[in-house]
Amino acid sequence: MARELVSAHNYDGLPVQIPGVTSRAFLRITQVTVVIVVLNIVTGAAVRLSDSGLGCPDWPNCSQHRLTPALSLHPAIEFGNRMVVVVLCIATAMALVAAVLRTPRRRDLVWLSAGLLGGVLGEAVLGAVVVYTKLNPYAVMTHFMVGIALLTDAFVLALRAGRPDPGRAGARAGVGSGAPVSKVNPRERRISQVMVGLLAVVVAAGTATTGAGPHAGGPGAKRLPIALEEMARIHSGIVLGLVALTIALLYLLDHTAAPASVLERARILLGAMVLQGGIGYVQYFTHLPALLVGVHVFGATVVWMAMLCFYDGLTHRVVPAPVIAETEGAVRADPTRIDTVTPVSPATPVSP
């Protein structure tokens, strides 16, 4: 991971070298972090679906006098999710350190990494609130939505870490890799923004549907004061609206000669939505089996990442010629670098 030296200080007259982190190594760290965030969401859902929400009635210890759980199912499931959170804290701390040591350092990556670590710590504290409020449904819903916000941060961090570096001047300014240029018309971009917001509403409504259903997290836990059938109808109605809007956007993109990369990501997004919707209907008409609900929760993370990937792909970045020369020199010095770019003139956009 350490290929370059980012700084040197004197210690008793001897230079102390601090190892740097390459762009490739940092990208791998962010990708692993995304996987752990998804694992945290899925294992958190497993706690709720297995009625293990109060398997550990205390926090941070599992019980008042024991850090680890007793040898029984519910405490083990709850404690397992807590261990995933510990691993996630370590991973996000590593990402922040790696962002600081990355060469070249980029302010956008440092800020996203710092926000991710702060969010994970806040999520852990919110977990304590869930325990001490005896699985209050609103606290549980907030817990899940914060998890989705963490997934957004982690996924955007990984996307940006995979972009070419902007050169020394751009890195000091904190930019990703040149000025963003839209690949689509303003109308299609506005529709895409509405889709992102609508999907957030869909996820929140899905969380509320679970809160109104039989999987409240533990025996005696309160549920939302709304009938499951009514909440499921609201949730499915918003989903159908989002799918219809996605189909309409695909039609517009196809008839406005949008780049193939945009169309491909839009089709992947639509496919993920349709599959997720099919799972949702099956789980409802089979009376919400816990395993299938867990698959549906995982599907929600997949659809959310597909939406972020689609929206990110609506722009490309124009790389000025001086940056290209600088990057090509760095590549010749270190052939393992991944931040290669296609030479273009300052006025010529990168082809989609």
C-alpha positions in Angstrom: 0.0 0.0 0.0 2.8 2.3 0.8 4.6 3.3 -2.4 5.4 6.9 -1.9 6.6 9.2 0.9 4.3 12.1 1.6 6.4 13.9 4.2 9.7 13.9 6.1 10.4 15.4 9.5 13.5 15.5 11.6 13.7 13.4 14.8 16.9 13.7 16.8 18.6 14.9 13.6 17.4 12.0 11.5 14.7 12.2 8.8 11.5 10.4 9.7 9.7 9.2 6.6 5.9 8.8 6.6 4.7 6.3 4.1 2.2 7.5 1.6 -0.9 5.7 0.1 -1.3 5.2 -3.6 -4.5 6.0 -5.4 -5.0 2.3 -6.2 -4.6 1.3 -2.5 -7.0 4.0 -1.4 -9.6 2.8 -3.9 -9.4 -0.7 -2.6 -9.9 0.5 1.0 -13.0 2.5 0.0 -14.4 -0.5 -1.9 -14.0 -2.8 1.1 -15.6 -0.1 3.3 -18.7 -0.1 1.0 -19.0 -3.9 1.4 -18.8 -3.6 5.2 -21.5 -0.9 5.3 -23.8 -3.1 3.3 -23.0 -6.0 5.7 -23.8 -3.7 8.6 -27.3 -2.9 7.1 -28.0 -6.5 6.3 -27.0 -7.9 9.8 -29.0 -5.0 11.4 -32.0 -6.3 9.5 -31.2 -9.8 10.6 -31.4 -8.6 14.2 -34.9 -7.2 13.7 -36.2 -10.1 11.6 -35.0 -12.7 14.1 -36.6 -10.8 17.1 -33.1 -10.3 18.5 -33.3 -6.6 19.0 -33.1 -7.0 22.8 -30.8 -10.0 22.8 -28.3 -7.6 24.3 -30.3 -5.4 26.7 -27.4 -3.2 27.6 -24.8 -1.1 25.6 -21.9 -1.2 24.9 -21.8 -4.4 27.0 -24.2 -7.1 25.9 -25.6 -7.2 29.4 -25.0 -5.3 32.6 -22.1 -7.5 33.7 -20.9 -9.1 30.5 -19.3 -7.7 27.4 -20.0 -10.8 25.3 -23.3 -12.6 24.9 -24.6 -15.7 26.5 -24.5 -18.9 24.4 -28.0 -18.5 22.9 -29.3 -17.4 19.5 -30.8 -13.9 20.0 -27.9 -12.5 22.0 -25.4 -13.9 19.5 -27.2 -12.4 16.6 -27.4 -8.9 18.2 -23.8 -9.1 19.4 -22.7 -10.2 15.9 -24.2 -7.0 14.4 -22.3 -5.0 17.0 -19.1 -6.6 16.0 -19.7 -5.7 12.4 -20.1 -2.1 13.6 -16.7 -2.4 15.4 -15.1 -3.6 12.1 -16.8 -0.8 10.3 -15.4 1.8 12.7 -11.9 0.4 12.1 -12.4 0.4 8.3 -13.6 4.0 8.3 -10.8 5.1 10.5 -8.3 3.4 8.1 -10.0 5.2 5.2 -9.6 8.6 6.9 -5.9 7.9 7.6 -5.4 6.7 4.1 -7.1 9.8 2.7 -4.8 12.0 4.6 -1.7 10.0 3.5 -2.9 9.6 0.0 -0.6 11.0 -2.7 -1.7 13.4 -4.0 -4.0 14.4 -1.1 -7.4 15.4 -2.2 -9.6 17.5 0.1 -12.9 16.0 -1.2 -11.7 12.5 -0.3 -10.6 13.6 3.2 -13.9 15.3 3.9 -15.9 12.3 2.7 -13.8 9.9 4.8 -14.1 12.1 7.9 -17.9 12.3 7.4 -18.1 8.6 7.1 -16.2 8.0 10.3 -18.3 10.5 12.2 -21.5 9.0 10.8 -20.5 5.5 11.9 -19.8 6.7 15.4 -23.1 8.5 15.4 -24.8 5.3 14.2 -23.3 3.3 17.0 -24.7 5.8 19.6 -28.1 5.7 17.8 -27.9 1.9 18.3 -27.8 2.5 22.0 -30.9 4.7 21.8 -32.7 1.9 20.0 -31.8 -0.5 22.8 -32.7 1.9 25.7 -36.0 2.9 24.1 -36.9 -0.8 23.9 -37.0 -0.8 20.0 -39.0 2.3 19.6 -40.2 2.0 15.9 -39.2 5.6 15.1 -35.7 5.1 16.5 -35.4 1.9 14.5 -36.5 3.6 11.3 -34.0 6.4 11.9 -31.3 3.9 12.6 -31.9 2.3 9.2 -32.1 5.5 7.3 -28.8 6.7 8.8 -27.3 3.4 7.6 -28.5 4.3 4.1 -26.9 7.8 4.5 -23.6 6.0 5.4 -23.9 3.8 2.4 -24.3 7.0 0.2 -21.2 8.5 1.7 -19.1 5.3 1.3 -20.3 4.7 -2.2 -19.7 8.3 -3.4 -16.3 8.1 -1.7 -15.4 5.0 -3.7 -16.7 6.5 -7.0 -14.6 9.6 -6.5 -11.5 7.6 -5.4 -11.7 5.8 -8.8 -11.5 9.1 -10.8 -8.2 10.4 -12.1 -6.4 12.9 -10.0 -6.6 16.5 -11.2 -2.9 17.4 -10.8 -1.2 19.3 -8.1 -3.2 22.5 -8.5 -6.5 20.7 -8.6 -5.6 18.5 -5.7 -4.9 21.6 -3.6 -8.2 23.0 -4.5 -9.9 19.7 -3.6 -11.5 19.0 -7.0 -12.0 15.5 -8.3 -10.7 15.4 -11.9 -11.6 18.5 -13.9 -14.7 20.5 -14.4 -17.9 18.4 -14.5 -19.8 18.5 -17.8 -23.3 17.0 -18.2 -23.8 14.2 -20.7 -27.6 14.8 -20.9 -30.0 17.7 -21.4 -31.1 19.8 -18.4 -34.6 18.2 -18.6 -33.3 14.6 -18.2 -31.0 15.7 -15.4 -33.9 17.3 -13.5 -35.9 14.1 -13.9 -32.9 12.1 -12.6 -32.7 14.4 -9.5 -36.4 13.8 -8.9 -35.8 10.0 -9.1 -33.1 10.2 -6.5 -35.4 12.0 -4.1 -38.3 9.7 -4.9 -36.1 6.6 -4.2 -35.2 8.0 -0.8 -39.0 8.3 -0.1 -39.4 4.7 -1.3 -36.7 3.5 1.1 -38.3 5.4 4.0 -41.7 4.1 3.2 -40.3 0.5 3.0 -38.8 1.0 6.5 -42.1 2.2 7.8 -43.9 -0.8 6.2 -41.5 -3.1 8.1 -42.2 -1.1 11.3 -46.0 -1.7 10.8 -45.5 -5.4 10.1 -44.8 -8.4 12.3 -41.0 -8.0 12.4 -40.8 -5.3 15.1 -37.4 -6.6 16.4 -38.4 -8.4 19.6 -41.4 -9.7 21.7 -43.6 -6.9 22.9 -41.9 -4.2 20.8 -44.2 -1.4 19.6 -45.2 -1.1 16.0 -46.2 1.9 14.0 -49.8 3.0 14.5 -50.9 2.2 10.9 -52.3 -0.9 9.3 -49.7 -3.0 7.4 -52.0 -3.2 4.4 -52.3 0.5 4.2 -48.5 1.1 4.6 -47.7 -1.5 2.0 -50.2 0.1 -0.4 -48.5 3.5 0.0 -45.0 1.9 -0.4 -45.9 0.0 -3.5 -47.7 3.0 -5.1 -44.5 5.1 -4.7 -42.5 2.3 -6.2 -44.7 2.0 -9.2 -44.5 5.8 -9.7 -40.7 5.6 -9.6 -40.5 2.7 -12.1 -42.8 4.6 -14.5 -40.6 7.7 -14.2 -37.5 5.6 -14.9 -39.1 4.1 -18.0 -40.1 7.6 -19.2 -36.5 8.8 -18.6 -35.1 5.8 -20.6 -37.4 6.8 -23.5 -36.2 10.4 -23.4 -32.5 9.4 -23.1 -32.9 7.0 -26.1 -34.6 9.7 -28.2 -32.1 12.4 -27.3 -29.1 10.4 -28.3 -27.8 10.0 -24.8 -24.4 8.3 -24.5 -24.4 4.5 -24.4 -22.9 4.6 -20.9 -25.8 6.5 -19.5 -28.4 4.2 -21.2 -26.6 1.2 -19.9 -26.6 2.4 -16.3 -30.3 3.4 -16.6 -31.2 0.0 -17.8 -29.3 -1.6 -14.9 -31.2 0.6 -12.5 -34.5 -0.3 -14.0 -33.7 -4.0 -13.9 -32.7 -3.7 -10.2 -36.0 -1.9 -9.5 -38.1 -4.4 -11.2 -36.4 -7.3 -9.5 -36.7 -5.6 -6.1 -40.3 -4.9 -6.7 -41.0 -8.5 -7.6 -39.4 -9.7 -4.4 -41.5 -7.2 -2.5 -44.7 -8.5 -3.9 -43.7 -12.1 -3.3 -42.8 -11.4 0.3 -46.1 -9.6 0.9 -48.3 -12.4 -0.6 -46.4 -15.1 1.3 -47.0 -13.3 4.6 -43.5 -11.7 5.0 -41.2 -14.7 5.6 -38.1 -13.3 7.5 -35.6 -14.7 5.0 -37.3 -13.1 2.0 -37.7 -9.8 3.9 -33.9 -9.9 4.6 -33.3 -10.4 0.8 -35.5 -7.4 0.2 -33.4 -5.3 2.5 -30.3 -6.3 0.7 -32.0 -5.5 -2.6 -32.7 -2.0 -1.3 -29.0 -1.4 -0.9 -28.4 -2.7 -4.4 -31.0 -0.4 -5.9 -29.7 2.6 -4.0 -26.2 2.0 -5.2 -27.5 1.5 -8.8 -29.2 4.9 -8.5 -26.0 6.6 -7.2 -24.0 5.0 -10.0 -26.5 6.1 -12.6 -26.6 9.7 -11.3 -22.8 9.9 -11.1 -22.6 8.7 -14.7 -24.6 11.7 -16.0 -21.5 13.8 -16.0 -17.9 13.5 -17.2 -15.0 15.6 -16.5 -12.9 17.7 -18.9 -9.2 17.3 -18.1 -7.1 20.3 -19.2 -3.9 19.6 -21.2 -1.5 20.7 -18.4 -3.1 18.2 -16.1 -2.7 15.5 -18.8 1.0 16.2 -19.2 1.5 16.0 -15.4 -0.5 12.8 -15.1 1.4 11.2 -18.0 4.7 12.0 -16.3 3.5 10.4 -13.1 2.4 7.3 -15.0 5.8 7.0 -16.6 7.4 7.2 -13.2 5.0 4.7 -11.7 3.3 2.4 -14.2 1.0 0.9 -11.5 -1.0 4.1 -11.2 -4.6 3.9 -12.3 -5.3 7.6 -12.8 -4.6 7.6 -16.5 -6.5 10.0 -18.8 -7.2 10.4 -22.5 -5.4 13.4 -23.9 -7.8 16.2 -25.0 -7.5 19.9 -25.6 -8.9 22.2 -22.9 -12.0 22.9 -25.0 -12.7 19.3 -26.1 -14.8 17.2 -23.7 -13.9 13.6 -23.0 -16.0 11.4 -25.1 -18.6 9.4 -23.2 
